Amino acid sequence: MPPWLAHLTVWLDDAPSDVAWPGLIARYVRVLHRLHELAPEHLTKLDYECRAIAVREARSHTEDPPALVAIDGVLVLLDRAAAGGVVQEIEWAAAEAEAWAAAEAAAEAAAGGLCPMIPLPAGIAGQPGELLGSLPRPR
């Protein structure tokens, strides 16, 4: 099982209602039994598709214009990668920088401009390099 799917599994198991859980898990087990049939490149595409789904869900929870622009930029890259297209490292880096700038501006606005962003040590979740999750981008 690819690491990204293992991380996602925890959320699948934790999210449904008690009524929906048995059917969801049964379906997931059927998928897992066939996972070995997929080519590695298909698994990579699925990784990007799953990330795009999560980003779209997060997008539905904001109306902040700079955040929406940054999110849409990330979605363009994820959709291209999911379709099998090439995304250059510089494009990921630019999208990440734009997303962090939007996040910092939103945090500053939420604090009323009274509280500057306090940088955390590298490696703490939420720091640069962690924008699209704690897993490295597929290569």
Summary of the structure (lengths in Angstrom):
residues: 139
radius of gyration: 17.3
end to end distance: 16.6
largest distance: 54.5
contacts: 319
relative contact order: 0.11
helix: 64%
strand: 0%
